[in-house]
Amino acid sequence: PFKSVFKREYSLFDVWVDCAERIPVLFHYTAEKDNGSFPRSSKYSLDPEVSLNCQQLKYSTYYKSGYDRGHMVPANHFDHSEQAIMESNFMTNINPQYYTLNRGAWLLSEEIIECLRDVDTLRVYGGAIMGN
């Protein structure tokens, strides 16, 4: 079943991309103590190191679809690295997420990690469940 999945290693995180679906399905990173304040970029782009056959066809918004561009690995957890922030906006790290998930439970999980990383270093793993 995972014949079309490959691991893409970035500077501070990894994603496993399903080429058949053109989305990331798993991710891993280490969340360390907050020690930066680089701003999150609003520029999304295709990863120049990944085949176009393994990425979403475009990086524009999912306008009026009910879905947001949802980061698997959040840029804010790397606000000490401009490179990692830029990499987090590659479409290989973006999934269509129903807007209530992206702005609700998913956001809450990012905020919990944001707080707990100041207590101790966290190894974070996650992934997508596709379908209804």
Secondary structure, 3 states (H helix, E strand, C coil): CCCCEEEEECCCEEEEEECCCCEEEEEEEEECCCCCCCCCCCCCECCCCCCHHHCCCCCCCCCCCCEEEEECCCHHHHCCCHHHHHHHCEHHHEEEEEHHHHCCHHHHHHHHHHHHCCCCCEEEEEECCCCC
